[in-house]
Amino acid sequence: MDLPEEVLAGILANSSFRDIVRFKLVCREWKSLIESAHFRRLFHSTNHDLSSSAWSLVSKGDGSMNEVVSHCGRDGHCLSRSLGSYTSSFVRDLIRFKDQEDDEKPELQATRQKIRKVKVVACTDGLVLLSVKPLSGSHAYYVSNPVLRQWVEIPPSHQEDHHFKISGLVTRVENGVVSGYKVVRMETVFVAKPTSSDVRIYSSETGEWTIEKIQCPRAVDFIVNFDPVNLNGSLYWLQASMLSHAELNRIDQAIISLDLYADGSEADRVRTISLPDHQPPISCRHNFLTTSGGFLMHIRMLRENGNPRVRVWKKSNGSDDWVMMWDMNTTCLEWVPKAMHPFETDVIYMWSPNAEIMVSFNMRTPYGTCQRISSKPWRLEFLSQFVLPRWLESLPSPPNLTLNVLPRGPA
């Protein structure tokens, strides 16, 4: 019995993602329907449980992707292994593939570009930004999709100034699909409390770098986190200014946000967001930004009346108002907040350097769940979230670049 396309789409959209992948093999008509933008919108509106996606908490402190916590997905969105495992095997096979590629081209012996080291710079929405150092020459940068084993090599910016650092990867996500991305290089040296800064931006939609001078609403002494938080097309940095050069410990912190996809004025693109709690943290490593449940979160560990506390704040979407989610007495200073669950705003991950234990703590209950892990160089680093989008599509390819696909298995 032939069903109207709209009826068939409604039935298929209530299936799990794993079943939908299988349905694409039934016939060309079903494959065409499932790959349409209309079906993706319908599937996304029907399946509201984003927490079924695969995700990991990773540290990039030494340039590799050290996976601390992983979730392979559920309800048909399950991967065969963790995102960190996909990434590490992709990087390993990429190095092997590039080395073999050069060996098979003797005419390139004089300009051999075998890879010395690959560093993970940023990861978001299933994409990983890699810094690739060849045996000779300058760095190259790859934007990759490790699960699909795809990558593009983005061209160098106009001037490779060492004062500019690749700072962030921001994505445009529409109906659960990554439709584009931008790579951001920003200045690492600030002189005389500048209120403006040059930013270099590469867009997958144009395939070109642009240089923009952004006006910051307040003077900047230094950026606390050069690994910014990516949320809804914007990057968020924790910025600091010294209130007094005579008292270097008096630091005034705020959040600088840069909306890479805003269509409005400069004021719409670059904003300063005040922090909700002006009490100073115990140290810089006890104060950081992250996301959870689609919200920007601020976590601060401080001392109040001699007692250590952890406060968790959530920024309201559409405004700069903050809502305090949790205010906890941690009983001792050895527990350091490291990350939050990507979807559950009541779960925080804390690390004990002395006991070498990572604790996932559900703030709605008086108990935490302990997971013992080995000591690593990243133990003083904050953890980054790496989340797979709901609908896994091919890596967006800039118009002037080639989309490369790494063969399965040893190259």
Contacts in CASP RR format, 6 or more apart in sequence:
PFRMAT RR
TARGET T0000
AUTHOR 0000-0000-0000
METHOD contacts of the structure
MODEL  1
MDLPEEVLAGILANSSFRDIVRFKLVCREWKSLIESAHFRRLFHSTNHDL
SSSAWSLVSKGDGSMNEVVSHCGRDGHCLSRSLGSYTSSFVRDLIRFKDQ
EDDEKPELQATRQKIRKVKVVACTDGLVLLSVKPLSGSHAYYVSNPVLRQ
WVEIPPSHQEDHHFKISGLVTRVENGVVSGYKVVRMETVFVAKPTSSDVR
IYSSETGEWTIEKIQCPRAVDFIVNFDPVNLNGSLYWLQASMLSHAELNR
IDQAIISLDLYADGSEADRVRTISLPDHQPPISCRHNFLTTSGGFLMHIR
MLRENGNPRVRVWKKSNGSDDWVMMWDMNTTCLEWVPKAMHPFETDVIYM
WSPNAEIMVSFNMRTPYGTCQRISSKPWRLEFLSQFVLPRWLESLPSPPN
LTLNVLPRGPA
3 11 0 8 1.000
5 33 0 8 1.000
8 30 0 8 1.000
8 33 0 8 1.000
9 33 0 8 1.000
9 38 0 8 1.000
9 39 0 8 1.000
9 42 0 8 1.000
10 42 0 8 1.000
10 46 0 8 1.000
12 20 0 8 1.000
12 23 0 8 1.000
12 30 0 8 1.000
12 33 0 8 1.000
12 34 0 8 1.000
12 39 0 8 1.000
13 39 0 8 1.000
13 42 0 8 1.000
13 43 0 8 1.000
13 46 0 8 1.000
13 47 0 8 1.000
14 46 0 8 1.000
15 23 0 8 1.000
16 75 0 8 1.000
16 76 0 8 1.000
16 77 0 8 1.000
17 47 0 8 1.000
17 75 0 8 1.000
17 76 0 8 1.000
17 77 0 8 1.000
17 390 0 8 1.000
17 391 0 8 1.000
18 76 0 8 1.000
18 77 0 8 1.000
18 78 0 8 1.000
19 76 0 8 1.000
20 34 0 8 1.000
20 43 0 8 1.000
23 30 0 8 1.000
23 34 0 8 1.000
24 30 0 8 1.000
24 31 0 8 1.000
24 34 0 8 1.000
24 35 0 8 1.000
25 31 0 8 1.000
33 39 0 8 1.000
37 175 0 8 1.000
40 175 0 8 1.000
40 176 0 8 1.000
40 177 0 8 1.000
40 391 0 8 1.000
41 175 0 8 1.000
43 390 0 8 1.000
43 391 0 8 1.000
44 175 0 8 1.000
44 176 0 8 1.000
44 390 0 8 1.000
44 391 0 8 1.000
47 390 0 8 1.000
49 75 0 8 1.000
50 293 0 8 1.000
50 343 0 8 1.000
50 390 0 8 1.000
51 342 0 8 1.000
51 343 0 8 1.000
51 344 0 8 1.000
52 73 0 8 1.000
52 74 0 8 1.000
52 75 0 8 1.000
52 76 0 8 1.000
52 77 0 8 1.000
53 73 0 8 1.000
53 77 0 8 1.000
53 387 0 8 1.000
53 388 0 8 1.000
53 389 0 8 1.000
53 390 0 8 1.000
54 71 0 8 1.000
54 72 0 8 1.000
54 73 0 8 1.000
54 77 0 8 1.000
54 78 0 8 1.000
54 79 0 8 1.000
54 82 0 8 1.000
54 83 0 8 1.000
54 387 0 8 1.000
54 388 0 8 1.000
55 70 0 8 1.000
55 71 0 8 1.000
55 73 0 8 1.000
55 83 0 8 1.000
55 342 0 8 1.000
55 343 0 8 1.000
55 385 0 8 1.000
55 386 0 8 1.000
55 387 0 8 1.000
55 388 0 8 1.000
56 67 0 8 1.000
56 68 0 8 1.000
56 69 0 8 1.000
56 70 0 8 1.000
56 71 0 8 1.000
56 82 0 8 1.000
56 83 0 8 1.000
56 84 0 8 1.000
56 385 0 8 1.000
56 386 0 8 1.000
57 67 0 8 1.000
57 68 0 8 1.000
57 69 0 8 1.000
57 70 0 8 1.000
57 338 0 8 1.000
57 339 0 8 1.000
57 349 0 8 1.000
57 383 0 8 1.000
57 384 0 8 1.000
57 385 0 8 1.000
57 386 0 8 1.000
58 65 0 8 1.000
58 66 0 8 1.000
58 67 0 8 1.000
58 68 0 8 1.000
58 84 0 8 1.000
58 120 0 8 1.000
58 123 0 8 1.000
58 383 0 8 1.000
58 384 0 8 1.000
58 386 0 8 1.000
59 65 0 8 1.000
59 66 0 8 1.000
59 68 0 8 1.000
59 376 0 8 1.000
59 378 0 8 1.000
59 381 0 8 1.000
59 383 0 8 1.000
59 384 0 8 1.000
60 66 0 8 1.000
60 120 0 8 1.000
60 121 0 8 1.000
60 122 0 8 1.000
60 123 0 8 1.000
60 227 0 8 1.000
60 378 0 8 1.000
60 381 0 8 1.000
60 384 0 8 1.000
61 377 0 8 1.000
61 378 0 8 1.000
61 381 0 8 1.000
62 377 0 8 1.000
62 378 0 8 1.000
63 119 0 8 1.000
63 120 0 8 1.000
64 88 0 8 1.000
64 119 0 8 1.000
64 120 0 8 1.000
65 84 0 8 1.000
65 87 0 8 1.000
65 88 0 8 1.000
65 91 0 8 1.000
65 120 0 8 1.000
65 123 0 8 1.000
65 128 0 8 1.000
65 386 0 8 1.000
66 376 0 8 1.000
66 378 0 8 1.000
67 82 0 8 1.000
67 83 0 8 1.000
67 84 0 8 1.000
67 85 0 8 1.000
68 349 0 8 1.000
68 358 0 8 1.000
68 373 0 8 1.000
68 383 0 8 1.000
69 339 0 8 1.000
69 349 0 8 1.000
69 358 0 8 1.000
69 360 0 8 1.000
69 371 0 8 1.000
69 383 0 8 1.000
70 82 0 8 1.000
70 83 0 8 1.000
70 84 0 8 1.000
71 82 0 8 1.000
72 78 0 8 1.000
72 79 0 8 1.000
72 80 0 8 1.000
72 81 0 8 1.000
72 82 0 8 1.000
73 79 0 8 1.000
77 388 0 8 1.000
77 390 0 8 1.000
79 86 0 8 1.000
79 147 0 8 1.000
79 388 0 8 1.000
83 126 0 8 1.000
83 146 0 8 1.000
83 147 0 8 1.000
83 386 0 8 1.000
83 388 0 8 1.000
84 146 0 8 1.000
84 386 0 8 1.000
86 146 0 8 1.000
86 147 0 8 1.000
87 120 0 8 1.000
87 123 0 8 1.000
87 128 0 8 1.000
87 146 0 8 1.000
87 386 0 8 1.000
89 146 0 8 1.000
90 144 0 8 1.000
90 146 0 8 1.000
90 149 0 8 1.000
90 406 0 8 1.000
91 118 0 8 1.000
91 120 0 8 1.000
91 130 0 8 1.000
91 146 0 8 1.000
93 149 0 8 1.000
93 406 0 8 1.000
93 407 0 8 1.000
93 409 0 8 1.000
93 410 0 8 1.000
93 411 0 8 1.000
94 115 0 8 1.000
94 118 0 8 1.000
94 142 0 8 1.000
94 144 0 8 1.000
94 151 0 8 1.000
94 406 0 8 1.000
95 115 0 8 1.000
95 118 0 8 1.000
96 410 0 8 1.000
96 411 0 8 1.000
97 406 0 8 1.000
97 407 0 8 1.000
97 411 0 8 1.000
98 113 0 8 1.000
98 114 0 8 1.000
98 115 0 8 1.000
99 114 0 8 1.000
99 115 0 8 1.000
100 411 0 8 1.000
102 108 0 8 1.000
102 112 0 8 1.000
102 113 0 8 1.000
102 114 0 8 1.000
112 135 0 8 1.000
112 136 0 8 1.000
113 134 0 8 1.000
113 135 0 8 1.000
113 136 0 8 1.000
114 134 0 8 1.000
114 135 0 8 1.000
115 132 0 8 1.000
115 133 0 8 1.000
115 134 0 8 1.000
115 135 0 8 1.000
116 133 0 8 1.000
116 134 0 8 1.000
116 135 0 8 1.000
117 132 0 8 1.000
117 133 0 8 1.000
118 130 0 8 1.000
118 131 0 8 1.000
118 132 0 8 1.000
118 133 0 8 1.000
119 130 0 8 1.000
119 131 0 8 1.000
119 132 0 8 1.000
119 133 0 8 1.000
120 128 0 8 1.000
120 129 0 8 1.000
120 130 0 8 1.000
120 131 0 8 1.000
121 129 0 8 1.000
121 130 0 8 1.000
121 131 0 8 1.000
121 141 0 8 1.000
121 166 0 8 1.000
121 168 0 8 1.000
121 169 0 8 1.000
122 128 0 8 1.000
122 129 0 8 1.000
122 166 0 8 1.000
122 168 0 8 1.000
122 169 0 8 1.000
122 227 0 8 1.000
122 230 0 8 1.000
122 384 0 8 1.000
123 129 0 8 1.000
123 169 0 8 1.000
123 384 0 8 1.000
123 386 0 8 1.000
124 169 0 8 1.000
124 170 0 8 1.000
124 171 0 8 1.000
124 230 0 8 1.000
124 385 0 8 1.000
124 386 0 8 1.000
124 387 0 8 1.000
125 171 0 8 1.000
125 173 0 8 1.000
125 178 0 8 1.000
125 230 0 8 1.000
125 387 0 8 1.000
125 388 0 8 1.000
125 389 0 8 1.000
126 145 0 8 1.000
126 146 0 8 1.000
126 147 0 8 1.000
126 178 0 8 1.000
126 386 0 8 1.000
126 387 0 8 1.000
126 388 0 8 1.000
126 389 0 8 1.000
126 392 0 8 1.000
127 143 0 8 1.000
127 144 0 8 1.000
127 145 0 8 1.000
127 169 0 8 1.000
127 171 0 8 1.000
127 178 0 8 1.000
127 181 0 8 1.000
127 395 0 8 1.000
128 143 0 8 1.000
128 144 0 8 1.000
128 145 0 8 1.000
128 146 0 8 1.000
128 386 0 8 1.000
129 141 0 8 1.000
129 142 0 8 1.000
129 143 0 8 1.000
129 144 0 8 1.000
129 166 0 8 1.000
129 168 0 8 1.000
129 169 0 8 1.000
129 183 0 8 1.000
130 141 0 8 1.000
130 142 0 8 1.000
130 143 0 8 1.000
130 144 0 8 1.000
130 151 0 8 1.000
131 139 0 8 1.000
131 140 0 8 1.000
131 141 0 8 1.000
131 166 0 8 1.000
132 139 0 8 1.000
132 140 0 8 1.000
132 141 0 8 1.000
132 142 0 8 1.000
132 153 0 8 1.000
133 139 0 8 1.000
134 140 0 8 1.000
138 156 0 8 1.000
138 160 0 8 1.000
140 153 0 8 1.000
140 156 0 8 1.000
141 153 0 8 1.000
141 154 0 8 1.000
141 166 0 8 1.000
141 183 0 8 1.000
142 151 0 8 1.000
142 152 0 8 1.000
142 153 0 8 1.000
142 154 0 8 1.000
143 151 0 8 1.000
143 152 0 8 1.000
143 154 0 8 1.000
143 169 0 8 1.000
143 181 0 8 1.000
143 183 0 8 1.000
143 204 0 8 1.000
143 395 0 8 1.000
144 150 0 8 1.000
144 151 0 8 1.000
144 152 0 8 1.000
144 395 0 8 1.000
145 151 0 8 1.000
145 394 0 8 1.000
145 395 0 8 1.000
147 388 0 8 1.000
147 392 0 8 1.000
148 392 0 8 1.000
148 394 0 8 1.000
148 395 0 8 1.000
148 405 0 8 1.000
149 405 0 8 1.000
149 406 0 8 1.000
149 407 0 8 1.000
149 408 0 8 1.000
150 394 0 8 1.000
150 395 0 8 1.000
150 403 0 8 1.000
150 404 0 8 1.000
150 405 0 8 1.000
150 406 0 8 1.000
151 395 0 8 1.000
151 403 0 8 1.000
151 404 0 8 1.000
151 406 0 8 1.000
152 395 0 8 1.000
152 397 0 8 1.000
152 398 0 8 1.000
152 401 0 8 1.000
152 402 0 8 1.000
152 403 0 8 1.000
152 404 0 8 1.000
153 401 0 8 1.000
153 404 0 8 1.000
154 183 0 8 1.000
154 202 0 8 1.000
154 207 0 8 1.000
154 398 0 8 1.000
154 401 0 8 1.000
155 202 0 8 1.000
155 207 0 8 1.000
155 209 0 8 1.000
155 401 0 8 1.000
157 164 0 8 1.000
157 185 0 8 1.000
157 200 0 8 1.000
157 202 0 8 1.000
157 209 0 8 1.000
158 200 0 8 1.000
158 209 0 8 1.000
158 211 0 8 1.000
163 187 0 8 1.000
163 188 0 8 1.000
163 189 0 8 1.000
164 185 0 8 1.000
164 186 0 8 1.000
164 187 0 8 1.000
164 188 0 8 1.000
164 198 0 8 1.000
164 200 0 8 1.000
165 185 0 8 1.000
165 186 0 8 1.000
165 188 0 8 1.000
165 226 0 8 1.000
166 183 0 8 1.000
166 184 0 8 1.000
166 185 0 8 1.000
167 184 0 8 1.000
167 185 0 8 1.000
167 186 0 8 1.000
167 226 0 8 1.000
167 227 0 8 1.000
167 228 0 8 1.000
167 235 0 8 1.000
168 183 0 8 1.000
168 184 0 8 1.000
168 227 0 8 1.000
168 228 0 8 1.000
168 230 0 8 1.000
168 235 0 8 1.000
169 181 0 8 1.000
169 182 0 8 1.000
169 183 0 8 1.000
169 184 0 8 1.000
169 230 0 8 1.000
170 181 0 8 1.000
170 182 0 8 1.000
170 184 0 8 1.000
170 230 0 8 1.000
170 233 0 8 1.000
170 234 0 8 1.000
170 235 0 8 1.000
170 260 0 8 1.000
170 261 0 8 1.000
171 178 0 8 1.000
171 180 0 8 1.000
171 181 0 8 1.000
171 230 0 8 1.000
171 233 0 8 1.000
172 178 0 8 1.000
172 179 0 8 1.000
172 180 0 8 1.000
172 181 0 8 1.000
172 233 0 8 1.000
172 261 0 8 1.000
173 179 0 8 1.000
173 233 0 8 1.000
173 389 0 8 1.000
175 391 0 8 1.000
176 389 0 8 1.000
176 390 0 8 1.000
176 391 0 8 1.000
177 389 0 8 1.000
177 390 0 8 1.000
177 391 0 8 1.000
177 393 0 8 1.000
178 389 0 8 1.000
178 393 0 8 1.000
178 395 0 8 1.000
178 396 0 8 1.000
179 396 0 8 1.000
180 204 0 8 1.000
180 205 0 8 1.000
180 396 0 8 1.000
181 204 0 8 1.000
181 396 0 8 1.000
182 201 0 8 1.000
182 202 0 8 1.000
182 203 0 8 1.000
182 204 0 8 1.000
182 260 0 8 1.000
182 261 0 8 1.000
183 201 0 8 1.000
183 202 0 8 1.000
184 199 0 8 1.000
184 200 0 8 1.000
184 201 0 8 1.000
184 202 0 8 1.000
184 235 0 8 1.000
184 258 0 8 1.000
184 260 0 8 1.000
185 199 0 8 1.000
185 200 0 8 1.000
185 201 0 8 1.000
185 202 0 8 1.000
186 197 0 8 1.000
186 198 0 8 1.000
186 199 0 8 1.000
186 200 0 8 1.000
186 223 0 8 1.000
186 226 0 8 1.000
187 197 0 8 1.000
187 198 0 8 1.000
187 199 0 8 1.000
188 223 0 8 1.000
188 226 0 8 1.000
190 197 0 8 1.000
190 220 0 8 1.000
190 221 0 8 1.000
190 222 0 8 1.000
193 219 0 8 1.000
193 220 0 8 1.000
193 221 0 8 1.000
193 241 0 8 1.000
194 216 0 8 1.000
194 219 0 8 1.000
194 220 0 8 1.000
195 215 0 8 1.000
195 216 0 8 1.000
195 217 0 8 1.000
195 218 0 8 1.000
195 219 0 8 1.000
195 220 0 8 1.000
196 213 0 8 1.000
196 214 0 8 1.000
196 215 0 8 1.000
196 216 0 8 1.000
197 213 0 8 1.000
197 214 0 8 1.000
197 216 0 8 1.000
197 220 0 8 1.000
198 211 0 8 1.000
198 212 0 8 1.000
198 213 0 8 1.000
198 214 0 8 1.000
199 211 0 8 1.000
199 212 0 8 1.000
199 213 0 8 1.000
199 214 0 8 1.000
199 258 0 8 1.000
200 209 0 8 1.000
200 210 0 8 1.000
200 211 0 8 1.000
200 212 0 8 1.000
201 209 0 8 1.000
201 210 0 8 1.000
201 211 0 8 1.000
201 212 0 8 1.000
201 260 0 8 1.000
202 208 0 8 1.000
202 209 0 8 1.000
203 210 0 8 1.000
203 398 0 8 1.000
204 396 0 8 1.000
204 397 0 8 1.000
204 398 0 8 1.000
205 396 0 8 1.000
205 398 0 8 1.000
206 398 0 8 1.000
206 399 0 8 1.000
207 398 0 8 1.000
207 399 0 8 1.000
207 400 0 8 1.000
207 401 0 8 1.000
214 258 0 8 1.000
214 266 0 8 1.000
214 269 0 8 1.000
214 270 0 8 1.000
215 266 0 8 1.000
215 270 0 8 1.000
216 256 0 8 1.000
216 270 0 8 1.000
216 272 0 8 1.000
217 270 0 8 1.000
217 271 0 8 1.000
217 272 0 8 1.000
218 239 0 8 1.000
218 241 0 8 1.000
218 254 0 8 1.000
218 272 0 8 1.000
219 241 0 8 1.000
220 239 0 8 1.000
220 241 0 8 1.000
220 256 0 8 1.000
221 240 0 8 1.000
221 241 0 8 1.000
221 242 0 8 1.000
222 239 0 8 1.000
222 240 0 8 1.000
223 237 0 8 1.000
223 238 0 8 1.000
223 239 0 8 1.000
223 240 0 8 1.000
223 256 0 8 1.000
224 237 0 8 1.000
224 238 0 8 1.000
224 239 0 8 1.000
224 240 0 8 1.000
224 253 0 8 1.000
224 284 0 8 1.000
224 287 0 8 1.000
225 237 0 8 1.000
225 238 0 8 1.000
225 288 0 8 1.000
225 289 0 8 1.000
225 382 0 8 1.000
226 237 0 8 1.000
227 382 0 8 1.000
227 384 0 8 1.000
228 235 0 8 1.000
228 236 0 8 1.000
228 237 0 8 1.000
229 235 0 8 1.000
229 236 0 8 1.000
229 289 0 8 1.000
229 290 0 8 1.000
229 291 0 8 1.000
229 296 0 8 1.000
230 236 0 8 1.000
231 291 0 8 1.000
231 294 0 8 1.000
231 296 0 8 1.000
232 294 0 8 1.000
233 259 0 8 1.000
233 260 0 8 1.000
233 261 0 8 1.000
234 257 0 8 1.000
234 258 0 8 1.000
234 259 0 8 1.000
234 260 0 8 1.000
235 257 0 8 1.000
235 258 0 8 1.000
235 260 0 8 1.000
236 255 0 8 1.000
236 256 0 8 1.000
236 257 0 8 1.000
236 273 0 8 1.000
236 289 0 8 1.000
236 296 0 8 1.000
237 255 0 8 1.000
237 256 0 8 1.000
237 257 0 8 1.000
237 258 0 8 1.000
238 253 0 8 1.000
238 255 0 8 1.000
238 287 0 8 1.000
238 288 0 8 1.000
238 289 0 8 1.000
239 253 0 8 1.000
239 254 0 8 1.000
239 255 0 8 1.000
239 256 0 8 1.000
239 272 0 8 1.000
240 251 0 8 1.000
240 252 0 8 1.000
240 253 0 8 1.000
240 254 0 8 1.000
241 251 0 8 1.000
241 252 0 8 1.000
241 253 0 8 1.000
241 254 0 8 1.000
242 248 0 8 1.000
242 250 0 8 1.000
242 251 0 8 1.000
242 252 0 8 1.000
243 250 0 8 1.000
243 251 0 8 1.000
243 252 0 8 1.000
244 250 0 8 1.000
251 280 0 8 1.000
253 275 0 8 1.000
253 287 0 8 1.000
254 272 0 8 1.000
254 273 0 8 1.000
254 274 0 8 1.000
254 275 0 8 1.000
255 272 0 8 1.000
255 273 0 8 1.000
255 274 0 8 1.000
255 275 0 8 1.000
255 289 0 8 1.000
255 298 0 8 1.000
256 270 0 8 1.000
256 271 0 8 1.000
256 272 0 8 1.000
256 273 0 8 1.000
257 270 0 8 1.000
257 271 0 8 1.000
257 272 0 8 1.000
257 273 0 8 1.000
258 269 0 8 1.000
258 270 0 8 1.000
259 268 0 8 1.000
259 269 0 8 1.000
259 270 0 8 1.000
259 271 0 8 1.000
260 269 0 8 1.000
262 268 0 8 1.000
262 269 0 8 1.000
271 320 0 8 1.000
273 315 0 8 1.000
273 320 0 8 1.000
274 320 0 8 1.000
275 298 0 8 1.000
275 300 0 8 1.000
276 298 0 8 1.000
276 313 0 8 1.000
276 322 0 8 1.000
276 324 0 8 1.000
277 298 0 8 1.000
277 300 0 8 1.000
277 302 0 8 1.000
277 311 0 8 1.000
277 313 0 8 1.000
279 300 0 8 1.000
279 302 0 8 1.000
279 304 0 8 1.000
280 302 0 8 1.000
281 287 0 8 1.000
281 300 0 8 1.000
281 301 0 8 1.000
281 302 0 8 1.000
282 301 0 8 1.000
282 302 0 8 1.000
282 303 0 8 1.000
282 308 0 8 1.000
282 333 0 8 1.000
285 336 0 8 1.000
285 380 0 8 1.000
285 382 0 8 1.000
286 300 0 8 1.000
286 301 0 8 1.000
286 302 0 8 1.000
286 336 0 8 1.000
286 337 0 8 1.000
287 299 0 8 1.000
287 300 0 8 1.000
287 301 0 8 1.000
288 298 0 8 1.000
288 299 0 8 1.000
288 337 0 8 1.000
288 382 0 8 1.000
289 296 0 8 1.000
289 297 0 8 1.000
289 298 0 8 1.000
289 299 0 8 1.000
290 297 0 8 1.000
290 299 0 8 1.000
290 339 0 8 1.000
290 340 0 8 1.000
290 382 0 8 1.000
290 385 0 8 1.000
291 297 0 8 1.000
291 340 0 8 1.000
291 342 0 8 1.000
291 385 0 8 1.000
292 314 0 8 1.000
292 340 0 8 1.000
292 341 0 8 1.000
292 342 0 8 1.000
292 343 0 8 1.000
292 344 0 8 1.000
292 345 0 8 1.000
292 347 0 8 1.000
293 342 0 8 1.000
293 343 0 8 1.000
293 344 0 8 1.000
293 345 0 8 1.000
294 317 0 8 1.000
295 314 0 8 1.000
295 315 0 8 1.000
295 316 0 8 1.000
295 317 0 8 1.000
295 345 0 8 1.000
296 314 0 8 1.000
296 315 0 8 1.000
297 312 0 8 1.000
297 313 0 8 1.000
297 314 0 8 1.000
297 315 0 8 1.000
297 325 0 8 1.000
297 340 0 8 1.000
297 345 0 8 1.000
298 312 0 8 1.000
298 313 0 8 1.000
298 315 0 8 1.000
298 322 0 8 1.000
299 310 0 8 1.000
299 311 0 8 1.000
299 312 0 8 1.000
299 313 0 8 1.000
299 337 0 8 1.000
299 340 0 8 1.000
299 348 0 8 1.000
300 310 0 8 1.000
300 311 0 8 1.000
300 313 0 8 1.000
301 308 0 8 1.000
301 309 0 8 1.000
301 310 0 8 1.000
301 311 0 8 1.000
301 330 0 8 1.000
301 336 0 8 1.000
301 337 0 8 1.000
302 308 0 8 1.000
302 309 0 8 1.000
302 311 0 8 1.000
303 309 0 8 1.000
307 329 0 8 1.000
308 329 0 8 1.000
308 330 0 8 1.000
308 331 0 8 1.000
308 332 0 8 1.000
308 333 0 8 1.000
309 327 0 8 1.000
309 328 0 8 1.000
309 329 0 8 1.000
309 330 0 8 1.000
310 326 0 8 1.000
310 327 0 8 1.000
310 328 0 8 1.000
310 330 0 8 1.000
310 335 0 8 1.000
310 337 0 8 1.000
310 348 0 8 1.000
310 350 0 8 1.000
311 324 0 8 1.000
311 326 0 8 1.000
311 327 0 8 1.000
311 328 0 8 1.000
312 324 0 8 1.000
312 325 0 8 1.000
312 326 0 8 1.000
312 327 0 8 1.000
312 340 0 8 1.000
312 348 0 8 1.000
312 363 0 8 1.000
313 322 0 8 1.000
313 323 0 8 1.000
313 324 0 8 1.000
313 325 0 8 1.000
314 322 0 8 1.000
314 323 0 8 1.000
314 325 0 8 1.000
314 345 0 8 1.000
315 321 0 8 1.000
315 322 0 8 1.000
315 323 0 8 1.000
316 322 0 8 1.000
316 323 0 8 1.000
325 345 0 8 1.000
325 346 0 8 1.000
325 363 0 8 1.000
326 346 0 8 1.000
326 348 0 8 1.000
326 363 0 8 1.000
328 363 0 8 1.000
330 350 0 8 1.000
334 352 0 8 1.000
334 353 0 8 1.000
334 354 0 8 1.000
334 355 0 8 1.000
335 350 0 8 1.000
335 351 0 8 1.000
335 352 0 8 1.000
335 359 0 8 1.000
336 350 0 8 1.000
336 351 0 8 1.000
336 352 0 8 1.000
336 353 0 8 1.000
337 348 0 8 1.000
337 349 0 8 1.000
337 350 0 8 1.000
338 349 0 8 1.000
338 350 0 8 1.000
338 351 0 8 1.000
338 358 0 8 1.000
338 382 0 8 1.000
338 383 0 8 1.000
339 348 0 8 1.000
339 349 0 8 1.000
339 382 0 8 1.000
339 383 0 8 1.000
339 384 0 8 1.000
339 385 0 8 1.000
340 347 0 8 1.000
340 348 0 8 1.000
340 349 0 8 1.000
341 347 0 8 1.000
341 348 0 8 1.000
341 349 0 8 1.000
341 360 0 8 1.000
342 385 0 8 1.000
342 387 0 8 1.000
346 362 0 8 1.000
346 363 0 8 1.000
346 364 0 8 1.000
347 360 0 8 1.000
347 361 0 8 1.000
347 362 0 8 1.000
347 363 0 8 1.000
348 360 0 8 1.000
348 361 0 8 1.000
348 363 0 8 1.000
349 358 0 8 1.000
349 359 0 8 1.000
349 360 0 8 1.000
349 361 0 8 1.000
349 383 0 8 1.000
350 358 0 8 1.000
350 359 0 8 1.000
350 361 0 8 1.000
351 357 0 8 1.000
351 358 0 8 1.000
351 359 0 8 1.000
351 379 0 8 1.000
352 359 0 8 1.000
353 379 0 8 1.000
353 380 0 8 1.000
356 372 0 8 1.000
356 373 0 8 1.000
356 374 0 8 1.000
356 375 0 8 1.000
356 379 0 8 1.000
357 370 0 8 1.000
357 371 0 8 1.000
357 372 0 8 1.000
357 373 0 8 1.000
358 370 0 8 1.000
358 371 0 8 1.000
358 372 0 8 1.000
358 373 0 8 1.000
359 368 0 8 1.000
359 369 0 8 1.000
359 370 0 8 1.000
359 371 0 8 1.000
360 368 0 8 1.000
360 369 0 8 1.000
360 371 0 8 1.000
361 368 0 8 1.000
361 369 0 8 1.000
362 368 0 8 1.000
362 369 0 8 1.000
394 403 0 8 1.000
395 403 0 8 1.000
397 403 0 8 1.000
END
